[in-house]
Amino acid sequence: MRIKLTQNIVCGQDTFLTGEEYEAVLILPRSTTVEFETNSGSKVRAFNYEYEKVTPLADI
């Protein structure tokens, strides 16, 4: 699924800014926590209050 961050996420020395979009996967089927991979190859987790799902234009 495609997500857009609604809050800045600080992970170590990296900061991921509000409005950035990533391809993410759910951690568990019933979870709302997602994991996405950054350009540097790091894996970052975001909680449901830190992102929103982006609907592809083809689905509208």
Secondary structure, DSSP 4 states (H G I P E B T S, - for coil): -EEEESS-EEETTEEE-TT-EEEEEESSTT---EEEE-TTS-EEEE-GGGEEE---GGG-
